[in-house]
């Protein structure tokens, strides 16, 4: 992607000024920023970034991303904590997708931990 294209996480910002900087190695400053960057990574099928930002206690050994699923939109529904000074945070979001079976939505409550940086811990669907 280039800086002229909008970021997949629906902020309206250019990719390079939004999730692209996190995909390039800059740590996400908040749980919401990490969640948005992970959504973009799913949309871009960047399994390495997803695994790298997954907490070591819950991270799978590998990740197979469904090539038939296209992520089409993101809405942040609620947040709790997850700011730069917090050690944990929760982000509730709805992600729209299309698949061979048709369009759908995925609603998730995701938990994040800050240790040396923010990590995705787990989610409830």
C-alpha positions in Angstrom: 0.0 0.0 0.0 1.1 3.6 -0.5 0.5 6.7 1.6 -2.2 7.8 -0.9 -4.5 4.9 -0.1 -6.8 5.1 2.9 -6.0 2.8 5.8 -8.1 -0.3 6.0 -9.1 0.4 9.6 -11.6 3.1 8.6 -10.0 6.1 10.3 -9.9 7.9 6.9 -6.2 8.5 7.3 -3.6 7.4 4.7 -2.2 4.0 5.4 1.4 5.1 6.0 0.2 7.7 8.6 -2.0 5.2 10.3 -1.5 1.4 10.6 1.3 1.3 8.1 3.7 2.8 10.6 2.9 0.1 13.1 3.2 -2.6 10.5 6.6 -1.2 9.7 7.8 -1.7 13.4 6.6 1.3 15.4 4.8 0.1 18.6 1.1 1.0 18.9 0.6 3.6 21.6 -2.8 2.4 22.8 -4.9 -0.7 22.8 -7.3 0.8 20.2 -4.3 1.6 17.9 -3.1 -2.0 18.2 -6.6 -3.3 17.6 -7.0 -1.1 14.5 -3.6 -2.2 13.2 -4.4 -5.8 13.7 -7.7 -5.4 11.8 -5.6 -3.9 9.0 -3.2 -6.8 9.2 -6.1 -9.2 8.8 -7.4 -7.2 5.8 -3.9 -7.3 4.3 -3.2 -10.9 5.3 -0.1 -10.0 7.3 0.1 -13.1 9.5 3.6 -12.1 10.8 2.4 -8.9 12.3 -0.6 -10.6 13.9 1.6 -13.2 15.5 4.2 -10.6 16.6 1.5 -8.5 18.4 -0.2 -11.5 20.0 0.8 -12.0 23.7 3.2 -15.0 24.1 1.0 -16.7 26.6 -1.9 -17.0 24.2 -0.2 -16.8 20.8 -0.7 -19.8 18.4 2.3 -21.4 16.7 1.0 -20.3 13.3 -1.9 -18.5 11.7 -3.7 -19.5 8.6 -5.7 -16.6 7.2 -8.7 -17.3 5.1 -8.0 -16.0 1.6 -11.7 -16.1 0.7 -12.6 -13.6 3.4 -12.4 -9.9 2.6 -12.6 -7.5 5.5 -14.8 -4.5 4.4 -15.3 -2.3 7.5 -14.5 -1.7 11.1 -16.5 0.0 13.9 -15.2 0.6 17.4 -18.2 0.0 19.7 -16.6 0.5 23.1 -13.3 0.8 24.9 -12.2 0.4 28.5 -8.8 1.6 29.6 -6.0 0.8 27.1 -4.4 4.3 27.1 -0.7 5.0 27.2 -0.5 4.8 31.0 -2.6 1.7 31.4 -1.4 -1.9 31.7 -4.6 -3.5 30.2 -7.4 -2.5 28.0 -10.5 -3.8 26.3 -11.8 -2.9 22.9 -15.2 -4.0 21.6 -15.5 -3.8 17.8 -17.6 -4.9 14.9 -15.8 -6.0 11.7 -17.7 -6.4 8.4 -16.6 -9.0 5.9 -17.6 -10.7 2.7 -17.0 -14.4 2.0 -18.3 -17.0 -0.5 -21.2 -17.5 1.8 -22.1 -13.8 1.6 -21.6 -10.7 3.8 -21.4 -10.9 7.6 -20.3 -9.2 10.8 -18.0 -10.3 13.5 -18.5 -8.6 17.0 -15.6 -9.1 19.4 -14.6 -8.0 22.8 -10.8 -8.1 22.8 -8.4 -7.8 25.7 -5.0 -6.2 25.5 -2.0 -6.1 27.9 0.8 -3.6 28.0 4.2 -5.1 29.1 7.1 -3.7 27.0 4.4 -2.7 24.4 0.8 -3.5 23.8 -0.2 -7.1 23.0 -3.5 -8.7 22.0 -4.3 -11.2 24.7 -7.6 -12.8 23.7 -11.1 -12.1 22.5 -14.7 -13.2 23.2 -17.0 -13.6 20.2 
